[in-house]
């Protein structure tokens, strides 16, 4: 073989070896497409969900959630994380975590892709088990005569402010307790001694309780005192008996953390307001501004059963007007300005509204719900109406409800975070019963009677996540229920 042929053969063999060596050394690209976490956050879905729903570590390709049936699942925003460089699509549309809204009324397929790797994750949102009312263990340590229950929006627990029942009225003070971690907790004696009939309480944004009551330890009875709980110590907010003149029905709310609003029935006989006029007192800069009035409200428009509700940056004030004809009024206080929403309203067919009970509640759209007992149907029944914040009109909520009448009339109104009204009331037998508006019939559900026993001092309230509590007094004992999905 000549030299030229040997050289050619050498070059050919070298090329083969180089080629084989190159094939062996080429990197194999492995693509990874994986959903790591998935969920729905309140801050991404304001006013739609009222708690976070999260799967921190996705296992498998089926992602399942259960949400209350009231949740509108047609336009939810999901937040998710994936492995690096992945693209996420639904029906060919790229999804951006925390931004893209999707209809989850049916299962949704998420395609997670990187290079040649594609993985399908199916997200399904089902209805959580229906909420049920479950009795908490009775509070048998003390006896109660009067009671107000509210839910602390900071910790989601119910708090109970009550007037103690004792052998003599001089020993009947005010105390506060809560139900937390499955047990009752006594938060101590709030008053310095005997209190009167009228009492209320509220919380600041940090969840600190503030209580108000008609004080019998002052030189003049029925002056109002406000206290707050700091740790385990009760301290005065302003002076004891700060009102200087008598107040009866009243309600306490924060305008903001630096300003308290206390509205009530002025019962002084020597001024400065007309007796039984609706007076408003403010605590700001460590002092009380007393006996202000609502612009446009007549001084002789007797105000009873005053109720206040804080919603957002506003406080709503409701009043039963005990003049003939009986009417209701609702006012809004925001940015240091008063606005009249409902001005001395009554159904034209009604000849009277009971002065035994009255309540207001406000939903997240600033609609105001008002509960009363009146006779527009020809006989006294419980009725709820709504002031629509958009139309500025008043409309009925469901049909009138048959309940206890006369001196036995008692009820309390609340609206869930989903905008559903609930009414706790005494039925014809004076038994505690609760109803809510059914989303399909747009009417009240069949009353659920909680106890075959006479009840008094009814309260109902919701936590921010939709869990509710109610309470009443039976045989001088505080009874409470929780409304939640069954465990």
One Martini backbone bead per residue (centre of mass of N, CA, C, O) as a GRO file, in nm:
protein
  487
    1UNK     BB    1   0.098   0.035   0.023
    2UNK     BB    2   0.082   0.348  -0.013
    3UNK     BB    3   0.114   0.649   0.138
    4UNK     BB    4  -0.158   0.779   0.053
    5UNK     BB    5  -0.342   0.548   0.154
    6UNK     BB    6  -0.254   0.552   0.449
    7UNK     BB    7  -0.341   0.842   0.512
    8UNK     BB    8  -0.639   0.811   0.446
    9UNK     BB    9  -0.700   0.589   0.655
   10UNK     BB   10  -0.617   0.752   0.903
   11UNK     BB   11  -0.824   0.979   0.871
   12UNK     BB   12  -1.076   0.805   0.884
   13UNK     BB   13  -1.029   0.684   1.165
   14UNK     BB   14  -1.009   0.947   1.322
   15UNK     BB   15  -1.299   1.043   1.260
   16UNK     BB   16  -1.445   0.816   1.398
   17UNK     BB   17  -1.333   0.864   1.683
   18UNK     BB   18  -1.427   1.152   1.712
   19UNK     BB   19  -1.723   1.096   1.666
   20UNK     BB   20  -1.761   0.899   1.902
   21UNK     BB   21  -1.656   1.087   2.121
   22UNK     BB   22  -1.870   1.313   2.081
   23UNK     BB   23  -2.127   1.145   2.139
   24UNK     BB   24  -2.048   1.065   2.433
   25UNK     BB   25  -2.016   1.385   2.539
   26UNK     BB   26  -2.295   1.469   2.508
   27UNK     BB   27  -2.538   1.634   2.661
   28UNK     BB   28  -2.820   1.555   2.858
   29UNK     BB   29  -3.133   1.691   2.853
   30UNK     BB   30  -3.321   1.767   3.152
   31UNK     BB   31  -3.652   1.819   3.202
   32UNK     BB   32  -3.842   2.028   3.446
   33UNK     BB   33  -4.193   1.989   3.541
   34UNK     BB   34  -4.323   2.165   3.835
   35UNK     BB   35  -4.545   2.182   4.096
   36UNK     BB   36  -4.500   2.310   4.423
   37UNK     BB   37  -4.731   2.536   4.462
   38UNK     BB   38  -5.078   2.612   4.586
   39UNK     BB   39  -5.317   2.899   4.583
   40UNK     BB   40  -5.531   3.120   4.790
   41UNK     BB   41  -5.547   3.469   4.847
   42UNK     BB   42  -5.690   3.733   4.993
   43UNK     BB   43  -5.522   3.966   4.854
   44UNK     BB   44  -5.615   3.854   4.560
   45UNK     BB   45  -5.937   3.811   4.692
   46UNK     BB   46  -6.115   4.049   4.767
   47UNK     BB   47  -6.432   3.968   4.901
   48UNK     BB   48  -6.427   3.639   4.843
   49UNK     BB   49  -6.215   3.557   5.052
   50UNK     BB   50  -6.144   3.478   5.430
   51UNK     BB   51  -5.903   3.285   5.351
   52UNK     BB   52  -5.642   3.081   5.315
   53UNK     BB   53  -5.550   2.854   5.038
   54UNK     BB   54  -5.304   2.593   5.094
   55UNK     BB   55  -5.029   2.427   4.909
   56UNK     BB   56  -4.699   2.391   4.982
   57UNK     BB   57  -4.693   2.076   4.879
   58UNK     BB   58  -4.703   1.914   4.591
   59UNK     BB   59  -4.883   1.601   4.544
   60UNK     BB   60  -4.913   1.534   4.257
   61UNK     BB   61  -5.186   1.621   4.006
   62UNK     BB   62  -5.396   1.662   4.236
   63UNK     BB   63  -5.583   1.963   4.320
   64UNK     BB   64  -5.751   2.026   4.633
   65UNK     BB   65  -6.052   2.204   4.736
   66UNK     BB   66  -6.241   2.364   5.008
   67UNK     BB   67  -6.533   2.571   4.991
   68UNK     BB   68  -6.763   2.770   5.044
   69UNK     BB   69  -7.057   2.810   4.871
   70UNK     BB   70  -7.038   3.135   4.870
   71UNK     BB   71  -6.811   3.119   4.684
   72UNK     BB   72  -6.684   3.278   4.406
   73UNK     BB   73  -6.539   3.067   4.143
   74UNK     BB   74  -6.528   3.247   3.857
   75UNK     BB   75  -6.272   3.465   3.975
   76UNK     BB   76  -5.988   3.339   4.051
   77UNK     BB   77  -5.672   3.385   4.216
   78UNK     BB   78  -5.367   3.235   4.174
   79UNK     BB   79  -5.090   3.089   4.359
   80UNK     BB   80  -4.756   2.993   4.237
   81UNK     BB   81  -4.504   2.732   4.207
   82UNK     BB   82  -4.202   2.637   4.030
   83UNK     BB   83  -3.984   2.532   3.847
   84UNK     BB   84  -3.740   2.629   3.660
   85UNK     BB   85  -3.856   2.774   3.354
   86UNK     BB   86  -4.152   2.757   3.363
   87UNK     BB   87  -4.464   2.705   3.198
   88UNK     BB   88  -4.804   2.833   3.239
   89UNK     BB   89  -5.122   2.679   3.136
   90UNK     BB   90  -5.463   2.766   3.019
   91UNK     BB   91  -5.587   2.702   2.732
   92UNK     BB   92  -5.310   2.850   2.616
   93UNK     BB   93  -5.284   3.041   2.866
   94UNK     BB   94  -5.087   3.234   3.034
   95UNK     BB   95  -4.982   3.217   3.374
   96UNK     BB   96  -4.996   3.444   3.655
   97UNK     BB   97  -4.898   3.476   3.955
   98UNK     BB   98  -5.136   3.673   4.126
   99UNK     BB   99  -5.319   3.763   3.845
  100UNK     BB  100  -5.475   3.537   3.715
  101UNK     BB  101  -5.798   3.476   3.617
  102UNK     BB  102  -6.029   3.201   3.704
  103UNK     BB  103  -6.251   2.942   3.633
  104UNK     BB  104  -6.369   2.713   3.912
  105UNK     BB  105  -6.652   2.563   3.855
  106UNK     BB  106  -6.442   2.381   3.721
  107UNK     BB  107  -6.207   2.196   3.638
  108UNK     BB  108  -5.849   2.273   3.610
  109UNK     BB  109  -5.594   2.275   3.362
  110UNK     BB  110  -5.249   2.260   3.421
  111UNK     BB  111  -4.966   2.346   3.219
  112UNK     BB  112  -4.638   2.228   3.270
  113UNK     BB  113  -4.340   2.372   3.110
  114UNK     BB  114  -4.021   2.227   2.970
  115UNK     BB  115  -3.964   2.190   2.678
  116UNK     BB  116  -4.048   1.844   2.657
  117UNK     BB  117  -4.195   1.901   2.925
  118UNK     BB  118  -4.526   1.779   3.041
  119UNK     BB  119  -4.764   1.879   3.299
  120UNK     BB  120  -5.071   1.782   3.450
  121UNK     BB  121  -5.288   1.989   3.649
  122UNK     BB  122  -5.571   1.939   3.863
  123UNK     BB  123  -5.811   2.180   3.965
  124UNK     BB  124  -6.028   2.149   4.256
  125UNK     BB  125  -6.341   2.300   4.371
  126UNK     BB  126  -6.517   2.239   4.650
  127UNK     BB  127  -6.757   2.196   4.882
  128UNK     BB  128  -6.792   2.250   5.185
  129UNK     BB  129  -6.916   2.167   5.452
  130UNK     BB  130  -7.173   2.249   5.613
  131UNK     BB  131  -7.259   2.450   5.839
  132UNK     BB  132  -7.275   2.422   6.202
  133UNK     BB  133  -7.431   2.403   6.512
  134UNK     BB  134  -7.231   2.409   6.816
  135UNK     BB  135  -7.195   2.339   7.135
  136UNK     BB  136  -7.070   2.476   7.403
  137UNK     BB  137  -6.963   2.478   7.697
  138UNK     BB  138  -7.082   2.580   7.969
  139UNK     BB  139  -7.082   2.860   8.190
  140UNK     BB  140  -7.063   2.760   8.544
  141UNK     BB  141  -6.900   2.973   8.733
  142UNK     BB  142  -7.129   3.185   8.661
  143UNK     BB  143  -7.371   3.442   8.681
  144UNK     BB  144  -7.622   3.592   8.463
  145UNK     BB  145  -7.813   3.888   8.353
  146UNK     BB  146  -7.627   4.015   8.135
  147UNK     BB  147  -7.546   4.028   7.763
  148UNK     BB  148  -7.246   4.052   7.550
  149UNK     BB  149  -7.147   3.942   7.220
  150UNK     BB  150  -6.818   3.923   7.061
  151UNK     BB  151  -6.588   3.925   6.795
  152UNK     BB  152  -6.254   3.902   6.763
  153UNK     BB  153  -6.082   3.998   6.475
  154UNK     BB  154  -5.791   3.915   6.561
  155UNK     BB  155  -5.858   3.599   6.691
  156UNK     BB  156  -6.170   3.480   6.650
  157UNK     BB  157  -6.296   3.521   6.933
  158UNK     BB  158  -6.517   3.504   7.186
  159UNK     BB  159  -6.683   3.759   7.378
  160UNK     BB  160  -6.803   3.821   7.730
  161UNK     BB  161  -7.026   4.065   7.850
  162UNK     BB  162  -7.128   4.080   8.199
  163UNK     BB  163  -7.381   4.069   8.435
  164UNK     BB  164  -7.392   3.987   8.751
  165UNK     BB  165  -7.541   3.752   8.961
  166UNK     BB  166  -7.685   3.830   9.280
  167UNK     BB  167  -7.832   3.858   9.584
  168UNK     BB  168  -7.741   4.155   9.543
  169UNK     BB  169  -7.725   4.444   9.354
  170UNK     BB  170  -7.453   4.562   9.479
  171UNK     BB  171  -7.286   4.296   9.345
  172UNK     BB  172  -7.344   4.382   9.037
  173UNK     BB  173  -7.118   4.338   8.808
  174UNK     BB  174  -6.851   4.338   8.565
  175UNK     BB  175  -6.754   4.094   8.310
  176UNK     BB  176  -6.492   3.905   8.134
  177UNK     BB  177  -6.490   3.665   7.860
  178UNK     BB  178  -6.353   3.369   7.696
  179UNK     BB  179  -6.321   3.147   7.406
  180UNK     BB  180  -6.025   2.935   7.412
  181UNK     BB  181  -5.898   2.646   7.319
  182UNK     BB  182  -6.167   2.497   7.446
  183UNK     BB  183  -6.189   2.738   7.671
  184UNK     BB  184  -6.249   2.916   7.945
  185UNK     BB  185  -6.175   3.275   8.012
  186UNK     BB  186  -6.101   3.486   8.265
  187UNK     BB  187  -6.079   3.864   8.254
  188UNK     BB  188  -6.237   3.989   8.477
  189UNK     BB  189  -6.310   4.271   8.658
  190UNK     BB  190  -6.430   4.571   8.523
  191UNK     BB  191  -6.564   4.677   8.765
  192UNK     BB  192  -6.595   4.840   9.091
  193UNK     BB  193  -6.906   4.749   9.074
  194UNK     BB  194  -7.197   4.847   9.030
  195UNK     BB  195  -7.432   4.813   8.767
  196UNK     BB  196  -7.637   4.862   8.523
  197UNK     BB  197  -7.813   4.781   8.233
  198UNK     BB  198  -7.601   4.931   8.054
  199UNK     BB  199  -7.400   4.785   7.781
  200UNK     BB  200  -7.064   4.756   7.628
  201UNK     BB  201  -6.836   4.657   7.349
  202UNK     BB  202  -6.492   4.654   7.216
  203UNK     BB  203  -6.228   4.691   6.962
  204UNK     BB  204  -5.930   4.725   6.859
  205UNK     BB  205  -5.698   4.644   6.616
  206UNK     BB  206  -5.539   4.466   6.849
  207UNK     BB  207  -5.782   4.337   7.043
  208UNK     BB  208  -5.862   4.537   7.260
  209UNK     BB  209  -6.070   4.573   7.520
  210UNK     BB  210  -6.373   4.775   7.546
  211UNK     BB  211  -6.578   4.915   7.804
  212UNK     BB  212  -6.930   4.985   7.886
  213UNK     BB  213  -7.115   5.157   8.161
  214UNK     BB  214  -7.340   5.192   8.408
  215UNK     BB  215  -7.259   5.368   8.700
  216UNK     BB  216  -7.274   5.298   9.075
  217UNK     BB  217  -6.981   5.441   9.186
  218UNK     BB  218  -7.100   5.713   9.167
  219UNK     BB  219  -7.262   5.992   9.272
  220UNK     BB  220  -7.411   5.932   9.000
  221UNK     BB  221  -7.622   5.751   8.845
  222UNK     BB  222  -7.571   5.654   8.506
  223UNK     BB  223  -7.295   5.692   8.444
  224UNK     BB  224  -7.030   5.668   8.229
  225UNK     BB  225  -6.794   5.397   8.176
  226UNK     BB  226  -6.455   5.343   8.057
  227UNK     BB  227  -6.264   5.048   7.968
  228UNK     BB  228  -5.946   4.870   7.963
  229UNK     BB  229  -5.745   4.591   7.856
  230UNK     BB  230  -5.417   4.533   8.008
  231UNK     BB  231  -5.376   4.231   8.000
  232UNK     BB  232  -5.487   4.206   8.350
  233UNK     BB  233  -5.570   4.519   8.335
  234UNK     BB  234  -5.785   4.769   8.443
  235UNK     BB  235  -5.860   5.085   8.276
  236UNK     BB  236  -5.922   5.402   8.229
  237UNK     BB  237  -6.120   5.609   7.999
  238UNK     BB  238  -6.077   5.846   8.155
  239UNK     BB  239  -6.328   5.914   8.353
  240UNK     BB  240  -6.531   5.845   8.587
  241UNK     BB  241  -6.825   5.933   8.485
  242UNK     BB  242  -6.783   6.132   8.221
  243UNK     BB  243  -7.080   6.241   8.135
  244UNK     BB  244  -7.229   6.393   8.401
  245UNK     BB  245  -7.471   6.252   8.265
  246UNK     BB  246  -7.721   6.063   8.182
  247UNK     BB  247  -7.711   5.726   8.044
  248UNK     BB  248  -7.823   5.458   7.851
  249UNK     BB  249  -7.850   5.377   7.574
  250UNK     BB  250  -7.558   5.221   7.414
  251UNK     BB  251  -7.258   5.258   7.192
  252UNK     BB  252  -6.935   5.112   7.094
  253UNK     BB  253  -6.667   5.269   6.891
  254UNK     BB  254  -6.424   5.281   6.649
  255UNK     BB  255  -6.285   5.491   6.424
  256UNK     BB  256  -5.998   5.473   6.548
  257UNK     BB  257  -5.717   5.433   6.746
  258UNK     BB  258  -5.769   5.762   6.828
  259UNK     BB  259  -6.098   5.705   6.820
  260UNK     BB  260  -6.401   5.735   7.002
  261UNK     BB  261  -6.745   5.617   6.984
  262UNK     BB  262  -7.038   5.731   7.181
  263UNK     BB  263  -7.370   5.631   7.159
  264UNK     BB  264  -7.677   5.777   7.309
  265UNK     BB  265  -7.908   5.818   7.567
  266UNK     BB  266  -8.007   6.105   7.698
  267UNK     BB  267  -8.102   6.135   8.069
  268UNK     BB  268  -8.099   6.416   8.140
  269UNK     BB  269  -8.281   6.691   8.314
  270UNK     BB  270  -8.053   6.956   8.277
  271UNK     BB  271  -7.882   6.894   8.058
  272UNK     BB  272  -7.784   7.004   7.744
  273UNK     BB  273  -7.988   6.808   7.650
  274UNK     BB  274  -8.247   6.654   7.552
  275UNK     BB  275  -8.439   6.435   7.673
  276UNK     BB  276  -8.359   6.150   7.486
  277UNK     BB  277  -8.136   6.223   7.319
  278UNK     BB  278  -7.901   6.188   7.074
  279UNK     BB  279  -7.575   6.121   7.181
  280UNK     BB  280  -7.224   6.221   7.125
  281UNK     BB  281  -6.906   6.070   7.211
  282UNK     BB  282  -6.554   6.162   7.230
  283UNK     BB  283  -6.227   6.001   7.216
  284UNK     BB  284  -5.943   6.230   7.227
  285UNK     BB  285  -5.653   6.314   7.347
  286UNK     BB  286  -5.737   6.210   7.646
  287UNK     BB  287  -6.045   6.306   7.581
  288UNK     BB  288  -6.374   6.420   7.621
  289UNK     BB  289  -6.644   6.478   7.399
  290UNK     BB  290  -6.959   6.612   7.475
  291UNK     BB  291  -7.282   6.617   7.356
  292UNK     BB  292  -7.319   6.562   7.069
  293UNK     BB  293  -7.469   6.601   6.744
  294UNK     BB  294  -7.672   6.534   6.469
  295UNK     BB  295  -7.709   6.664   6.182
  296UNK     BB  296  -8.066   6.713   6.135
  297UNK     BB  297  -8.148   6.622   6.417
  298UNK     BB  298  -8.393   6.627   6.624
  299UNK     BB  299  -8.418   6.683   6.968
  300UNK     BB  300  -8.721   6.528   6.984
  301UNK     BB  301  -8.588   6.259   6.873
  302UNK     BB  302  -8.621   5.987   7.023
  303UNK     BB  303  -8.351   5.777   7.142
  304UNK     BB  304  -8.328   5.427   7.098
  305UNK     BB  305  -8.144   5.156   7.072
  306UNK     BB  306  -7.847   5.205   7.022
  307UNK     BB  307  -7.633   5.155   6.727
  308UNK     BB  308  -7.300   5.034   6.637
  309UNK     BB  309  -7.083   5.024   6.333
  310UNK     BB  310  -6.784   4.913   6.210
  311UNK     BB  311  -6.667   5.010   5.867
  312UNK     BB  312  -6.381   5.062   5.809
  313UNK     BB  313  -6.385   5.427   5.811
  314UNK     BB  314  -6.670   5.372   5.952
  315UNK     BB  315  -6.964   5.477   6.139
  316UNK     BB  316  -7.267   5.328   6.232
  317UNK     BB  317  -7.592   5.472   6.322
  318UNK     BB  318  -7.863   5.349   6.513
  319UNK     BB  319  -8.226   5.435   6.552
  320UNK     BB  320  -8.488   5.435   6.769
  321UNK     BB  321  -8.790   5.621   6.735
  322UNK     BB  322  -8.985   5.735   7.026
  323UNK     BB  323  -9.219   5.835   6.826
  324UNK     BB  324  -9.501   5.967   6.668
  325UNK     BB  325  -9.414   5.770   6.466
  326UNK     BB  326  -9.240   5.499   6.451
  327UNK     BB  327  -8.885   5.490   6.381
  328UNK     BB  328  -8.591   5.492   6.167
  329UNK     BB  329  -8.228   5.549   6.189
  330UNK     BB  330  -7.933   5.628   5.976
  331UNK     BB  331  -7.578   5.677   6.023
  332UNK     BB  332  -7.268   5.836   5.900
  333UNK     BB  333  -6.919   5.825   6.009
  334UNK     BB  334  -6.679   6.024   5.818
  335UNK     BB  335  -6.431   6.235   5.820
  336UNK     BB  336  -6.592   6.412   6.041
  337UNK     BB  337  -6.873   6.320   5.901
  338UNK     BB  338  -7.215   6.346   5.849
  339UNK     BB  339  -7.467   6.097   5.734
  340UNK     BB  340  -7.784   6.051   5.605
  341UNK     BB  341  -7.953   5.749   5.521
  342UNK     BB  342  -8.193   5.719   5.740
  343UNK     BB  343  -8.507   5.908   5.765
  344UNK     BB  344  -8.751   5.826   5.940
  345UNK     BB  345  -8.847   5.517   5.898
  346UNK     BB  346  -9.147   5.354   5.761
  347UNK     BB  347  -9.392   5.158   5.701
  348UNK     BB  348  -9.696   5.255   5.578
  349UNK     BB  349  -9.844   4.986   5.712
  350UNK     BB  350  -9.740   5.080   5.980
  351UNK     BB  351  -9.814   5.165   6.337
  352UNK     BB  352  -9.562   4.997   6.464
  353UNK     BB  353  -9.263   4.974   6.670
  354UNK     BB  354  -9.079   4.802   6.865
  355UNK     BB  355  -8.894   4.882   7.179
  356UNK     BB  356  -8.736   4.600   7.251
  357UNK     BB  357  -8.595   4.586   6.953
  358UNK     BB  358  -8.272   4.653   6.782
  359UNK     BB  359  -8.080   4.642   6.465
  360UNK     BB  360  -7.751   4.642   6.305
  361UNK     BB  361  -7.586   4.587   5.979
  362UNK     BB  362  -7.276   4.548   5.779
  363UNK     BB  363  -7.141   4.514   5.479
  364UNK     BB  364  -6.881   4.517   5.236
  365UNK     BB  365  -7.085   4.729   5.062
  366UNK     BB  366  -7.242   4.922   5.274
  367UNK     BB  367  -7.483   4.777   5.360
  368UNK     BB  368  -7.783   4.824   5.555
  369UNK     BB  369  -7.912   4.640   5.822
  370UNK     BB  370  -8.251   4.607   5.963
  371UNK     BB  371  -8.396   4.525   6.276
  372UNK     BB  372  -8.745   4.444   6.357
  373UNK     BB  373  -9.071   4.502   6.517
  374UNK     BB  374  -9.374   4.482   6.320
  375UNK     BB  375  -9.723   4.563   6.155
  376UNK     BB  376  -9.754   4.554   5.826
  377UNK     BB  377  -9.928   4.266   5.823
  378UNK     BB  378 -10.128   4.308   6.102
  379UNK     BB  379  -9.885   4.179   6.263
  380UNK     BB  380  -9.643   4.102   6.472
  381UNK     BB  381  -9.309   4.106   6.326
  382UNK     BB  382  -9.021   4.017   6.196
  383UNK     BB  383  -8.780   4.250   6.038
  384UNK     BB  384  -8.585   4.303   5.734
  385UNK     BB  385  -8.382   4.564   5.608
  386UNK     BB  386  -8.230   4.747   5.323
  387UNK     BB  387  -7.967   4.966   5.263
  388UNK     BB  388  -7.869   5.076   4.957
  389UNK     BB  389  -7.568   5.220   4.862
  390UNK     BB  390  -7.645   5.273   4.558
  391UNK     BB  391  -7.967   5.348   4.548
  392UNK     BB  392  -8.081   5.454   4.838
  393UNK     BB  393  -8.265   5.218   4.914
  394UNK     BB  394  -8.541   5.036   5.053
  395UNK     BB  395  -8.546   4.681   5.132
  396UNK     BB  396  -8.650   4.375   5.160
  397UNK     BB  397  -8.568   4.082   5.372
  398UNK     BB  398  -8.757   3.885   5.315
  399UNK     BB  399  -8.982   3.762   5.525
  400UNK     BB  400  -9.158   3.768   5.777
  401UNK     BB  401  -9.123   3.677   6.128
  402UNK     BB  402  -9.211   3.456   6.368
  403UNK     BB  403  -9.229   3.575   6.707
  404UNK     BB  404  -9.178   3.722   6.973
  405UNK     BB  405  -9.374   3.941   7.173
  406UNK     BB  406  -9.352   4.217   7.322
  407UNK     BB  407  -9.158   4.175   7.604
  408UNK     BB  408  -9.019   3.912   7.449
  409UNK     BB  409  -8.866   4.061   7.252
  410UNK     BB  410  -8.582   3.909   7.066
  411UNK     BB  411  -8.270   4.009   6.896
  412UNK     BB  412  -8.007   3.941   6.642
  413UNK     BB  413  -7.775   4.084   6.403
  414UNK     BB  414  -7.601   3.943   6.109
  415UNK     BB  415  -7.318   3.948   5.875
  416UNK     BB  416  -7.149   3.787   5.666
  417UNK     BB  417  -6.872   3.804   5.465
  418UNK     BB  418  -7.082   3.707   5.220
  419UNK     BB  419  -7.368   3.874   5.283
  420UNK     BB  420  -7.529   3.704   5.500
  421UNK     BB  421  -7.809   3.702   5.678
  422UNK     BB  422  -7.858   3.685   6.041
  423UNK     BB  423  -8.108   3.556   6.284
  424UNK     BB  424  -8.151   3.596   6.626
  425UNK     BB  425  -8.432   3.447   6.809
  426UNK     BB  426  -8.747   3.450   6.956
  427UNK     BB  427  -8.989   3.253   6.963
  428UNK     BB  428  -9.312   3.181   7.057
  429UNK     BB  429  -9.164   3.008   7.307
  430UNK     BB  430  -8.880   3.155   7.376
  431UNK     BB  431  -8.687   3.026   7.183
  432UNK     BB  432  -8.392   2.975   7.036
  433UNK     BB  433  -8.334   3.107   6.699
  434UNK     BB  434  -8.213   3.048   6.355
  435UNK     BB  435  -8.150   3.245   6.056
  436UNK     BB  436  -8.120   3.258   5.691
  437UNK     BB  437  -8.041   3.341   5.376
  438UNK     BB  438  -8.136   3.192   5.089
  439UNK     BB  439  -7.992   3.185   4.771
  440UNK     BB  440  -8.246   3.059   4.618
  441UNK     BB  441  -8.513   3.191   4.766
  442UNK     BB  442  -8.466   3.465   4.914
  443UNK     BB  443  -8.508   3.344   5.207
  444UNK     BB  444  -8.580   3.220   5.495
  445UNK     BB  445  -8.508   2.981   5.681
  446UNK     BB  446  -8.565   2.738   5.875
  447UNK     BB  447  -8.584   2.732   6.192
  448UNK     BB  448  -8.333   2.688   6.440
  449UNK     BB  449  -8.365   2.522   6.729
  450UNK     BB  450  -8.143   2.519   7.004
  451UNK     BB  451  -8.366   2.533   7.249
  452UNK     BB  452  -8.597   2.401   7.498
  453UNK     BB  453  -8.576   2.718   7.608
  454UNK     BB  454  -8.557   2.996   7.781
  455UNK     BB  455  -8.440   3.309   7.655
  456UNK     BB  456  -8.171   3.559   7.679
  457UNK     BB  457  -7.953   3.771   7.559
  458UNK     BB  458  -7.893   3.805   7.245
  459UNK     BB  459  -7.612   3.686   7.030
  460UNK     BB  460  -7.438   3.768   6.711
  461UNK     BB  461  -7.125   3.668   6.535
  462UNK     BB  462  -6.841   3.732   6.317
  463UNK     BB  463  -6.575   3.625   6.168
  464UNK     BB  464  -6.356   3.679   5.906
  465UNK     BB  465  -6.388   3.354   5.807
  466UNK     BB  466  -6.718   3.283   5.886
  467UNK     BB  467  -6.724   3.231   6.168
  468UNK     BB  468  -6.961   3.170   6.432
  469UNK     BB  469  -7.145   3.321   6.710
  470UNK     BB  470  -7.356   3.243   6.994
  471UNK     BB  471  -7.580   3.381   7.256
  472UNK     BB  472  -7.717   3.310   7.592
  473UNK     BB  473  -7.956   3.298   7.854
  474UNK     BB  474  -7.994   3.016   8.090
  475UNK     BB  475  -8.057   3.004   8.401
  476UNK     BB  476  -7.801   3.213   8.442
  477UNK     BB  477  -7.653   3.088   8.189
  478UNK     BB  478  -7.401   3.072   7.965
  479UNK     BB  479  -7.463   3.027   7.617
  480UNK     BB  480  -7.289   2.859   7.337
  481UNK     BB  481  -7.214   2.884   6.979
  482UNK     BB  482  -7.083   2.724   6.682
  483UNK     BB  483  -7.011   2.818   6.333
  484UNK     BB  484  -6.912   2.534   6.137
  485UNK     BB  485  -6.733   2.305   6.007
  486UNK     BB  486  -6.721   1.988   6.039
  487UNK     BB  487  -6.471   1.770   6.173
   0.00000   0.00000   0.00000
